[in-house]
Amino acid sequence: MKAYKVLLISMFIFASLVGGMLTLQVQADTITATAKCTPLLISLSGPGPNQFRITLELPKSYEPEDIDPNTITVGGACPILPKTNWPKIQKKSFTFKVDGWCLINGVVKPQIWHMAPPPGTKIDIEIPVTGQLYSGRAFQGVFTLTVMTEHKENHPAIP
């Protein structure tokens, strides 16, 4: 019985070590991209933009046409918009559009609401852009979106 317990504990430790090594390997294989968003500033008092334009730049050893557009998500919630003649692939960049409603209501507002900022406050939100190349290698970039919270007259009372 004692040998059985030692074997189980040893197997658990070995599995944990192997899992940790695989996690480190996956993280090491993630390509760091540069992400930019247009517009850079939005106000929650108005309706907000219908679309956001995101531009990705990969390190020099990778080409923008190697990006698989079907794997891209912004903020973990928003896929790229299927638009005619989009995405735009340039020599050094990959540009696509994201639905404004999805980004504001699915990514930005959930991050802001838990902070409970005062009305009329500017808040910088870091939003990740993730995806894969056609080869299967993952990439990740982060852009900063500045958000102006609703003004006092539009701000709902906190219960």
Secondary structure, 3 states (H helix, E strand, C coil): CHHHHHHHHHHHHHHHHHHHHHHHHHHHCCEECEEEEECCEEECCCCCCCEEEEEEECCCCCCHHHEEEEEEEECCCEEECCCCCCCEECCCCEEEEEEHHHHHHHHHHHHHHCCCCCCCCEEEEEEEEEEEECCCCEEEEEEEEEEECCCCCCCCCCC
